[in-house]
Every structure is written in structure tokens, then in C-alpha cells.
Amino acid sequence: MKKKDELPDCPVATTVSLIASKWKLLIIRNLLERPWRFNELHKDLEGISQKVLTDNLRALEADGIIIRTVFAEVPPRVEYSLSELGETLRPIIRTMEVWGTEYKNSLDQT
């Protein structure tokens, strides 16, 4: 997790630095539904490479936004889910969803 002095002074810039990449937002969107396994995320996020998915999952985990759970099974099973901190992003993602829907609907009226 980043230290306070490593983050921008502006709260909006802080949020952007933590979640504002195409893939991070889509990973968070999926994890709002339920826990996902790596291969499920890889298949669902069309166009993402395994390396980019791995890098983004590691960054989100390092920032405390997601939790990586390894199950002691053969073969090993790993699931990703939102942490308590990650759950606090729910209203932000919901607001983005509403705004995107309204924007798309406004295009139909022009």
C-alpha cells in the first residue's frame, strides 16, 4: 500500500492514480459482482493480455483494493475479490455506470 506522502495532494488525483486505468476499472467492475478466478477475468476482459491482467491485479492488491485468496487444493485455486476498501468504490463505479447510460441515451435523442 502506498504511503500518504507518495500520493498526490489532490484527492481526485489520488483516486485517479489508484484506479484510473481502463483495465483496473473493468476488473473492479467485475469484482463488484462476485469473486473471480484469473482465467475467468482473462476471458471476460476481451483484449487484455495475461501480463497486463497480472500487473493490474498485483497493483490493486498492493494498494489494498482487492484480496487474492489461494485455496490449498490440487490444482491450486486462486480467487480475487474486493477488500473492504475496494467495496467503498461501489458508489463511484455505480455513478459512472449511470452517467455512461445517460450519455449513450442522450446520443439517441440528437
C-alpha positions as YAML, in Angstrom:
chain: A
units: angstrom
residues:
- id: 1
  name: MET
  ca: [0.00, 0.00, 0.00]
- id: 2
  name: LYS
  ca: [1.27, 3.46, -0.85]
- id: 3
  name: LYS
  ca: [2.26, 5.84, 1.91]
- id: 4
  name: LYS
  ca: [0.44, 9.13, 2.29]
- id: 5
  name: ASP
  ca: [3.45, 11.15, 1.16]
- id: 6
  name: GLU
  ca: [3.64, 9.09, -2.06]
- id: 7
  name: LEU
  ca: [0.16, 10.19, -3.13]
- id: 8
  name: PRO
  ca: [-0.86, 13.44, -4.83]
- id: 9
  name: ASP
  ca: [-2.17, 16.28, -2.65]
- id: 10
  name: CYS
  ca: [-5.40, 16.45, -4.66]
- id: 11
  name: PRO
  ca: [-7.95, 13.81, -3.57]
- id: 12
  name: VAL
  ca: [-9.22, 13.40, -7.14]
- id: 13
  name: ALA
  ca: [-5.68, 12.83, -8.38]
- id: 14
  name: THR
  ca: [-5.22, 10.26, -5.60]
- id: 15
  name: THR
  ca: [-8.28, 8.32, -6.75]
- id: 16
  name: VAL
  ca: [-7.18, 8.54, -10.37]
- id: 17
  name: SER
  ca: [-3.71, 7.29, -9.52]
- id: 18
  name: LEU
  ca: [-5.18, 4.21, -7.82]
- id: 19
  name: ILE
  ca: [-7.97, 3.13, -10.17]
- id: 20
  name: ALA
  ca: [-7.98, 5.14, -13.36]
- id: 21
  name: SER
  ca: [-6.81, 2.77, -15.98]
- id: 22
  name: LYS
  ca: [-9.09, 1.05, -18.43]
- id: 23
  name: TRP
  ca: [-8.29, -2.38, -17.07]
- id: 24
  name: LYS
  ca: [-8.35, -1.56, -13.36]
- id: 25
  name: LEU
  ca: [-11.83, -0.08, -13.66]
- id: 26
  name: LEU
  ca: [-13.10, -3.11, -15.56]
- id: 27
  name: ILE
  ca: [-11.51, -5.52, -13.08]
- id: 28
  name: ILE
  ca: [-13.16, -3.65, -10.20]
- id: 29
  name: ARG
  ca: [-16.47, -3.63, -12.10]
- id: 30
  name: ASN
  ca: [-16.33, -7.43, -12.37]
- id: 31
  name: LEU
  ca: [-15.29, -7.93, -8.76]
- id: 32
  name: LEU
  ca: [-18.28, -5.89, -7.63]
- id: 33
  name: GLU
  ca: [-20.42, -8.82, -8.83]
- id: 34
  name: ARG
  ca: [-18.55, -11.67, -7.12]
- id: 35
  name: PRO
  ca: [-15.09, -13.18, -6.63]
- id: 36
  name: TRP
  ca: [-13.42, -14.16, -9.90]
- id: 37
  name: ARG
  ca: [-10.64, -16.54, -10.83]
- id: 38
  name: PHE
  ca: [-7.77, -15.35, -13.04]
- id: 39
  name: ASN
  ca: [-8.86, -17.27, -16.15]
- id: 40
  name: GLU
  ca: [-12.45, -16.06, -15.77]
- id: 41
  name: LEU
  ca: [-11.27, -12.46, -15.69]
- id: 42
  name: HIS
  ca: [-8.93, -13.06, -18.62]
- id: 43
  name: LYS
  ca: [-11.76, -14.49, -20.75]
- id: 44
  name: ASP
  ca: [-14.26, -11.79, -19.74]
- id: 45
  name: LEU
  ca: [-11.95, -8.81, -20.27]
- id: 46
  name: GLU
  ca: [-11.65, -9.02, -24.03]
- id: 47
  name: GLY
  ca: [-8.32, -7.76, -25.31]
- id: 48
  name: ILE
  ca: [-6.34, -7.88, -22.06]
- id: 49
  name: SER
  ca: [-3.10, -9.85, -22.09]
- id: 50
  name: GLN
  ca: [-2.18, -12.19, -19.25]
- id: 51
  name: LYS
  ca: [0.75, -9.93, -18.34]
- id: 52
  name: VAL
  ca: [-1.38, -6.79, -18.17]
- id: 53
  name: LEU
  ca: [-4.03, -8.60, -16.12]
- id: 54
  name: THR
  ca: [-1.38, -9.93, -13.74]
- id: 55
  name: ASP
  ca: [0.23, -6.49, -13.39]
- id: 56
  name: ASN
  ca: [-3.10, -4.80, -12.70]
- id: 57
  name: LEU
  ca: [-4.20, -7.44, -10.19]
- id: 58
  name: ARG
  ca: [-0.88, -7.11, -8.36]
- id: 59
  name: ALA
  ca: [-1.17, -3.31, -8.27]
- id: 60
  name: LEU
  ca: [-4.76, -3.43, -6.98]
- id: 61
  name: GLU
  ca: [-3.71, -5.95, -4.33]
- id: 62
  name: ALA
  ca: [-0.69, -3.85, -3.31]
- id: 63
  name: ASP
  ca: [-2.96, -0.81, -2.94]
- id: 64
  name: GLY
  ca: [-5.35, -2.78, -0.71]
- id: 65
  name: ILE
  ca: [-8.26, -2.66, -3.15]
- id: 66
  name: ILE
  ca: [-8.50, -6.38, -3.84]
- id: 67
  name: ILE
  ca: [-7.74, -9.58, -1.96]
- id: 68
  name: ARG
  ca: [-6.03, -12.59, -3.53]
- id: 69
  name: THR
  ca: [-7.10, -15.83, -1.87]
- id: 70
  name: VAL
  ca: [-5.18, -19.03, -2.55]
- id: 71
  name: PHE
  ca: [-7.02, -22.26, -1.76]
- id: 72
  name: ALA
  ca: [-4.94, -25.27, -0.74]
- id: 73
  name: GLU
  ca: [-6.24, -27.61, -3.41]
- id: 74
  name: VAL
  ca: [-4.73, -29.64, -6.21]
- id: 75
  name: PRO
  ca: [-4.55, -27.95, -8.61]
- id: 76
  name: PRO
  ca: [-4.28, -24.69, -6.64]
- id: 77
  name: ARG
  ca: [-7.22, -22.34, -6.95]
- id: 78
  name: VAL
  ca: [-6.85, -18.57, -6.66]
- id: 79
  name: GLU
  ca: [-9.74, -16.13, -6.39]
- id: 80
  name: TYR
  ca: [-9.74, -12.35, -6.45]
- id: 81
  name: SER
  ca: [-12.31, -10.33, -4.55]
- id: 82
  name: LEU
  ca: [-12.74, -6.78, -3.37]
- id: 83
  name: SER
  ca: [-11.41, -5.84, 0.04]
- id: 84
  name: GLU
  ca: [-13.43, -3.67, 2.41]
- id: 85
  name: LEU
  ca: [-11.60, -0.69, 0.90]
- id: 86
  name: GLY
  ca: [-12.43, -1.92, -2.60]
- id: 87
  name: GLU
  ca: [-16.11, -2.19, -1.68]
- id: 88
  name: THR
  ca: [-16.11, 1.55, -0.94]
- id: 89
  name: LEU
  ca: [-15.61, 2.08, -4.69]
- id: 90
  name: ARG
  ca: [-19.10, 0.67, -5.37]
- id: 91
  name: PRO
  ca: [-20.88, 4.08, -5.43]
- id: 92
  name: ILE
  ca: [-18.18, 5.55, -7.68]
- id: 93
  name: ILE
  ca: [-18.49, 2.73, -10.24]
- id: 94
  name: ARG
  ca: [-22.31, 2.87, -9.98]
- id: 95
  name: THR
  ca: [-22.25, 6.62, -10.67]
- id: 96
  name: MET
  ca: [-20.02, 6.01, -13.71]
- id: 97
  name: GLU
  ca: [-22.49, 3.38, -14.92]
- id: 98
  name: VAL
  ca: [-25.45, 5.76, -14.57]
- id: 99
  name: TRP
  ca: [-23.57, 8.59, -16.28]
- id: 100
  name: GLY
  ca: [-22.49, 6.34, -19.16]
- id: 101
  name: THR
  ca: [-26.04, 5.10, -19.68]
- id: 102
  name: GLU
  ca: [-27.43, 8.64, -19.65]
- id: 103
  name: TYR
  ca: [-24.76, 9.80, -22.08]
- id: 104
  name: LYS
  ca: [-25.47, 6.95, -24.50]
- id: 105
  name: ASN
  ca: [-29.22, 7.62, -24.26]
- id: 106
  name: SER
  ca: [-28.65, 11.32, -25.00]
- id: 107
  name: LEU
  ca: [-26.94, 10.36, -28.25]
- id: 108
  name: ASP
  ca: [-30.13, 8.63, -29.38]
- id: 109
  name: GLN
  ca: [-32.01, 11.93, -28.99]
- id: 110
  name: THR
  ca: [-29.72, 14.01, -31.20]
...
